Amino acid sequence: MRLKIGLSFLLLSIITQSFSQGKNQFITTDVLVVGGTASGICAGIQSARLGVTTLVVENTSWLGGMLTSAGVSAFDGNQHLPSGLFGEFRQKIYEHYGGTKAVSTGWVSNVLFEPHVGDAIFKQMANKERHLSILYHYEFKEVLKKGNKITGALFYHKKNHSLLRVQAKRVIDATELGDVLYSAKLPYDVGMESNDKTGEQVNFSGQSDIIQDLTYVGILKDYGKPQKLIPRPIHYDSTEFDGSNTDFYHDLSRKKPSVNAKKMLDYGKLPNNKYMLNWPIYGNDIYLQIIDKSPEERAKMIEQAKQQTLRFIYFIQKDLGFTHLSLADDEFPTDDKLALYPYYRESRRVHGMVRMLVQHISKPFDTPQPLYTTGIAVGDYPVDHHHKKNLAAPQHLEFFPVPSFNIPLGTLIPKNNDQVIIAEKSISVSNIVNGTTRLQPCVMQIGQAAGVLAALSIQQGIAPKDISIRKLQQTLLDAQAYIMPYKDVSLQEKYFKSVQKIGAIGLIRGTGVSEGWSNATYFKPNEPVDLAIFLQKWTEKFANPISENNPHMKVEDALKLASLLKNVSHQKMMDDFQSNWKRKGLANFDLNRPILRYELAEILDCYDVFQRFEVDMYGFTKK
């Protein structure tokens, strides 16, 4: 366990300056991450791994945000895209419980785990990083400024009431609701945009401030024998939950449920006979527009969410008869045994350098800005909006079909600010797109990318907006992260990185499809290369040395491309080309046969084609 500042030698050795004046404290660091959320702890770990002094300041005693503190200890999506720190964390979950089958306990996800286990794993990962320090129980108050420049943040310790001032070169907003960007007075959106604004043609209801329902999660435990019922909640009425399952369905005006009570509980069944209560259908979802409220107003509204969940638990015990289930006594360090805070599905969304729209998911190669070339995270879950408790919201956005996708770097960077980087759910996306980028694997990757962006920009002495996107993407690839969402080329393939890079250039395009809960984009590595599509992108930067008589590229054509990249004749390139072909483990060296997509990716990677196609923040190839 880490000791508080003033007691920990490690903390004092990492942070560049620290002093106390009474109870108040001052710290300087390179990177400040506000919030040890799912995004925040990944940002902190990745920044520290790049050798940059990093401090994470967290409001609670736990790390992991929605995955732990909010109790939603399950992954939505990315089963076949185990990118970066998300994949690393998931592997540690497998190892803790004894394999993939041991965590496939409920039907909401392929991976479910106990929240306290997730917190412990995040802390184990964090404690291994000598450039990373973490402070707990500090509530964010406001950003610190020198003129118009943001220089850090002010925090308030919830137990000893001291103030903490942190000065930093970069501040990452990893709060659940975008409180840092709000304090910094950065422009943002809340709620739904109109189709006129986004061109998405998905939101049929027009512009509004409606956000998704939130949930205050409780974890039930099977004690193996009848338990005392929890105290009857105020205003309890079992009809509130009529239609939540087929075993309690009386009001036929409500939509008929498709699951019985046991299956409803098994939805979020965790290892060790526990149950996560996060049930949207006449369950414990609740609509509360909480985002722009004061702390006092938020606290009152959060109490409403708690009471909703307590009524649901009482209903499960009393009216459904599951008397052997009660709130787990070995999960959350809270007096009421509920989660540390609510599961927020939606936040403020910053006005970033770019705005990710549903078009960038559905038709990534046909948008005015080719943002897919700047990808820093991948996802494959459908657009999933929870609006059961607010019928004024669109009801057609539950599992809206999309292919898999990547998230552009410019969504993390505010339009006119060089000190703050945005993470968690507050990146620059439309309300519709938030319905998929909000999910746990995406948010963890967003945090990891924010950590890379902060660290590299400090090391290079430049603003985040001026970073080399290719260098940032290469850093992510070296950290076992995905920048393109290819389901059929796994991390274990020896040509994984070269395929990721040629796809991010756009020289070869994947094919996206909607496949229910696990959407996909297929690279099709063993198919021939479409010459017309390849040349469309190639000629943005280089001359065309290839005859266009054949629809598919040949091995000899790849030799000509390599010769152009090396600026020598292809006759003089033969030995070098053939040597690289062999070094990459490629077979069947025949100049006249069609070259396969993965072969072209591998051989061109030998000639730095990725770096040659540097792009700007809008995805356009730099001349």
N, C-alpha and C positions, 0 to 999 in steps of 0.2 A: 504494500500500500504506500502511496506517495504521501509525504508529510507536507503540511502547509508551509507556505513561504516563511523564512526565518528559521525553520527547523531542518529543512532538507538540504544537505550538502549538494546533492545532485541538482536540485532546482536552482540553487545559487550559482552553481558552476555553469549552468546552461544559459540562464537569463543574464543579460549583459550588465544590468544595473538594478539594484534593489535597495530601498531604504524605507524606514518606518518613521512616522511622526505621530506619536500616540498610537491609536489604533489604525490610522490611515496608512496606506502603503502606495508605493510607486514602483513600477517595473518597466523596463524597456526590453523589447524583443524584436526580432525581425518580422515574424508572422504572428498575428493574433487571430485566433479562430474563436468567434463568439458563438458558443453553443457546442456541447459535446454530443450532438445529435448523430443520426446515422451518417449524414453528410459531413458533419463537423469532425468527428473522430477520424474519418477517412482522410479528410483534408489535412488534419494534424499529423497523422502517421506518414502520409506521403511527403509532405513538406519536410518533415524531420529526416526521412530516408534520403532526401537529396542534400542533407548536410546543413540545413538552414535552421537556426534557432526558432523554435515554434512553441507557442503557448496556447492551450485550449482552456477557455474559461466556461464552466458549466454551471447551470442553475440548480441542479439536483446533485445527488450523490452517485448517480449512475451515468454510464456512457451508452450511446446507441439510439437515443431518441425513440422514434416510432417503433423500432424493433424490440426495445427493451422497456424504457421508461413509460411508454404509452401502451405497452402490452401486446402489440400486434406482432408477435414473435413467429412470423411465417413469411415466406418469400412469395411474391406475386410475379411470376414470369422469370425469364432468363434461365430456364432450366438447362438449355443447350448453349447458353452464352455466359459462361462463368468468368466474367471479365474482372481482372485486377483484384482489388481488395475485397470486392464482393465474393469472388470465387475463392479467395484465400480464407475469408471468414466462414464461408459455407463448408469448406473442407474441414475446418476445425470443429464445426458442428457435427459433421459426419464422424470425425475421430472421437469426439466426446461420447457420442451415443452408440457408436459401433457400426456405422455404415448407413447407406441410403435408406434401407428398409426400416431401420429403427426410427427414422424421423418422418416417414411417410405415414403418419398416424391419423391425419384428418384429410378431408377431401377438398378443402379450400386451397391447398398447396401441396407440392411434393416435399417440402421441407418445413417442418414445424419443430419448435424447441421451447424450452422454458425461458421466460424472460431473464431470470437471474443468471442463467447459464450464458446467455448472450452478453450480458453486462460483464461477466467474469472474463469471457474470451476477449472482448474489446480491451479490457484493462490489461490482460496478459500481453496482447499485441502492443499496446501503448507503452507498457513498462520496459519493453525491449529496446525502445528508441531513445538513445542517449541525448538526442537533440530536442526531445519533446518533453514538456512539462504540462501538468493539468492541475487546475484549481477548481474545487467544487464549492457548491452552495453560494455562488456569486450571481446575483441578479443583474442583468444588463440595465443600465440607466440611460446612457446617452453616449453619442460619439464625442470625441474631443477634436477641436479644430484649432488651427493656427491660420487666421484669415479664412480663406475658402478651402484650405487643405485639411483633410481629415488625418489626424495624427495618432489616433488610438481610440480608447473607449473608457468610460467610467462605469464601475460596478459597485454593488452594495451587497455586503455579506449578510445573509438572511438570519444568521445565528448571533454573531457578535456585533452586528450593526456597523462594521467598519466600512470605509470607502477604499476602493482599489482603483488606481489610475494606471492604465497600461498604454505606453507609447509604442507604436509599431510602424514599420515601413509599409506593411500591407495588412489590411483588416478583411477577414472573410466573414461574411454574414451567413452563418449556418443556423440561425434561429428558426424556430418552427413557423413563425408568422412574418418574417422579414422585418423584425423590429429595428435592426441596424439601418437598413436602407430608409426606413421611415424617419428615424432620428436624423439621418444625414440629409433629409429632405430631397431624396432622389425621386424622380417621377416614377409612378407605378400604377398598376391597375388592380382592381378588386372586382370579382364577379364576371359576368358574361358580356362579351362584345357582340355587336350586331354583325350580321353577315356583310353589311355594307362596309364595315371597317376591316374585316379580315378576309372577305372573299371566300370563306370556307364553305358556305351553303350547308351548314350542319345544324347550327343553332336556329331553330324555328321560332323562338320566342322573342327575339330582339334583345337589345341591351338592357341589363339590369345589374343590381348588386348582389344577386343570388349566388351563394357559394354552395359547396357540397356539404352534406350532413357530416357532423363529427360524431365520434363515439368515445364514451368513457369505458374503457375495457376493464372487466373483472376476470380473474382466473379462478375457476372452480376446481376443487380437488375431490376425488372420490375417496372418502374416508373409510369405505367398506362397511359402514353401519350407519343407522339413522343419526342425523345430527339435529341439534336444536335449530329451528328456523331462525333466520335473521330477523331482527325486529321489523314489524310490519311498517313499511314506508308510509309516509304521509300521502294522502290522496290515492292510495292503492285501489285500483279497479282492474280486475282481470280482463275485462273486455278490451283494454288497451292493447293486449297482445293476441286478441282473437285473429286467427289467420296466420299466425307465425308458424304453425305446423298443423298437420292433418288431425292430430289428437286433440286439438282445441280450435275447432272451426265451426262457429255458429252463425256469424253474420255473413250470409251468402252474398251480400252486396260487395264484400271484399273479394279480391282475387283469390281463387282457390290455391292453397299452398301445395307444393309438390313433394314435401318431405314430412315424415312423422317426427315426433319429438326427439327420439333417439338420434335420427340422422341430423336433425337440426343441431344437436349438441356435438355430434361427430364432425360437423363442419370445421370446427376449430379444435379438435382433439389433439392434445399435446402428449409427448412422452410422459411416462410415470403417472398415467391416469389423471391428467388434468385437462381442463377445457377452457379455451379462450372464448369469451363472450364478445363477439363482434358481429352481431346478426342484424342485417339491414331490413328484413321483411317483418314488419310489425314487431321489431325487437328493440335493441338499445341504441340504434342510430337516433340522432336528434338534430333538428335544424336550429342552429344558433349563429347569427351573424356577429361573430366575436372579434373580427380582425382589427378594426379601428377603434375598439373600445378602450377605455382607461383600465389600468390594472384592477381597480376596485370593481368596475362594471364586469370585467372578465371573470373575476372571482365569483360574483353572484351567478353569472350565467353558467360557469363551470359546475357550480353546485346543482343547477338544474340537470345537467348531464349526468352527474353522479346519482341523483335521485332516480333518473330514468333507468339506469343500470341496476340500482338496488331494487326497484320495482320488478324488473325483469328477473332478477335472481329469486325474489320472493315468489314470483309466478312459477318459476321452474321447480322450486321446492314444494310449494303448497298445492298449486293447481295441476301441475304435471306429475307430481308425486316423486320427484327425484330427491328424497330426503337424505340420501347418503352423500349428496353433493353439497358443498358449502365453500365459501371463499377460502382459497389456499392460505395457509398460515406460514408458508415458507417461500413466498415470492417477493412481494413488494414491501419495502421498509416504510410502510405508511400505517397510520393508526386505524384507518378504515379497511385496510387490506386491498384497496383498489389500486389501480395504476397510479404512477406518480403524477401524470397529467394526461389530458385527452389525446386521442388520435385525431390530429388535424389533417384533413385531406387537401386543404387548400389554404393558400397564403396570399400575401401581396405578391404581385408579379412585376418585377422591375422593368423599366423601359431600357432594354439593352441595345447594344450596337446592332443586333439583328433580332427579329422576332420570329420564333419558330411557329409555323402554322400547320394545320392538318395536311395541307398540300405538300409540305416537305416530307411528310410520312407516306402519303398515298402515291405521290408522283415526284420522287426526289430528283429525277433527271430532267424534269420538264418544268421547273420553276424558274422565274426570272433570275433569282440568285441561287447558284448551285451550292447551297450550304452543306450538302452531304460531304463535300471535299474537306470540310473543317471539323469533322466529327471527333468527339472526345468521350462519348459514352454510347451504349447501345441498349435497346429495349425491344421486347417482343410481345408485350401484353396489350390487349385491346384497350380502347378508350373506355374507361370504367368510371362513370359518375354515380355517386350515391345521392339520390334525390327523392327517396321514398317518403321522407317526412315533410316535404314541401312540394305540394302538387302544383304550385305556380311555376316550378322549374320544369325544364324539358324532361320527359320521361322516356325518351328514346335513346339516351346516351349510355345505357347499361350494356356494356360489351359491344360498343360500336366497332365494326370491323375495320382493321388496318393491317398492312404488312408490318414486319419488323422495321426498325429505323435506327438512325443515330442522331445524336444531339449536337448541334453546332457550338463551337467555342464561343462565338459572339453573344450567346444567350447568358453567359456568366459575367459579362463586362458591361457595366452601366454606360450609357451614352457619353456622359461628360464628367467622368470621375476616374482618376488614375490610382487611387489608394484602396478602394473597396472592390472586392470580388464577391459575387453572389453565388450562393450554393443552396442546398436543400430544395424546397419547393418554390423558391422565390425567383427562379431564373426567368428569362424573358421568353415566355411562351404564351400562346393564347389560352383562354379558359378551356377550350376543347382539348388541346394538347396536354394541358396539365393533368387531364384524366388518365394519362398513361405515364408521363414523365415523373409523376408524384410517387410512383411505386418504389419499393425498397431497393431493388437492385440498381435502378436508374439513379436514385438519390445518392447511394453509396459511391457510384462511379462519378457523379457530378462533383461530389466532395473530393474524390481523388484527383480529378482534373483541376479543381480549384487549388489544391495543394501544389500541384506541378506548376500551374500558372504563377502562383505567388512566389514560389521558390526560384524558378527560372528568371522571372522578371527582376528579382532582387539580385541574383547572382550576376546578371548581365547589365544591371543598372539602367533598365529601360521600363517604360510603362507597360502594363499588361496588354494594352491594345496594340503595342508595337512588337510583340513577341513573334518569333518565327513559328508559324503554325506547324510546319513539318518537324521542327526540332521538338516541339511540345508533344506532337503525336508520336514521334520516335521514342521519347521518354516514356510515354504511356505504354507503347508496345513492349519496351524493355521491362516494364513492370507487369507484363502478362495481361495487359488490358486490350480490349477490342476498340477499334475506331470505326469498323464496318460490321454490320450485323449478320455475318455469314454463318448460317447454321451448319452447312455441310463442309466447312473447313475448320476443324477444332484446333484448340491450342496445342494438342499433341502432334499435329502434322508438322513435319519439318519445314514445310513451305508456308506456315501460318502467317508469318510477318510479311513476306513478300506479297502474298495474296491480299492481305489487309492494305498494303501500301498501293498496289496497282489499282485496287478498287477505290481507294480514297482519291487517287488522281482522276479516275473516271475513264481510264484507257480501256478497262474492261468493266462491264456493268453486271451487277447481280440482278436476279429476278425476284421481286417481292410478291408474296401471296398472303392472304388472310386465312389462318388455320385455327380459328376458335380462340382458345385460351393461350395458345403458343404459336404466334404468327412467325413468319420466316422470310428470309431472303436467301436465295441459293446462288452461290458463285458458279457451280457446275465446273469444277476444276478440270475434269477430263474431257471436256468438249472443245472443239476447235475455236479459234479466235475470230470473231466477226470483224473483218477488216474495215468495213465502212464506219462502224462505231469507234473502233480504235483510232482511225485517222481523223475523225471528227475532233477528238481531243488532242491528239498528237500535233496536229497542224496549228493549234493555238500557240505552240512554242517553237516547233521545228519544221523544217522542210519535209516534204514527203519523198523518201527514197524508194518507195515500193510501187510496183505496177499494180493497178487496180483491176486487172482482168479476172482475178480469182476472188470469190467472196470470202475465202478464208486465208489467213496468213500462214506462210510456210516458215520452216526453220531458217531458210536462207534470208527471208525478210527480216527475221529477228537479228541476224548477223549484220544486215545493212543498218538497222536501227542502232545497234551497238557501235558500229563504225562511226555513225554520225555523232553519237554521244562522246566518243573518244577523239573525234575529229581526225580520223585516219581512214584510208581506203579499206573496204571490206576484205580485199585480198590480204592486206597486211594484218588484219584483225583475226584471221582465221585461227592461228595458233592460240591466241589469247582467249578467243571465244570458245574454242573447243576445250581448252583447259578449264575454263569456268563451268562449262557444261558438265564436265566430269566431276569437278569439285562439288558441284551442287547435287551430285548423285543422280543426274538425269541420264536416261538411257536412249538407245535407238537414235544415234546421231545421223540423221539423213536430211540433207539440206532441202530435198524436194518434197518431203511430206508435210502435211499440216501440223503446225505447232499447237500443242494443247494449252489451255488457259493457264494452268498452274506452271507449266514449263516456261511460258513467256514471262510470267511474274517472277520466277526464280532467276532467269538469265538476265533480265533487265535490271533486277535488283543489284547485280554485280557492277552496274555502271551508273549507280547513283541517280536513277531516273526519278526517284521519289523527291529528292532534294531539288532536282532541276525544275520540277513542277511546283514551286512554292506558290502559295495562294494567299490572297488577302482575307480579311475577316468576313467578306461577303461571298467567298468561295471562288472568286475569279483568279485565273492563272496570272501571276505577275510576269510582265514582259522583261 
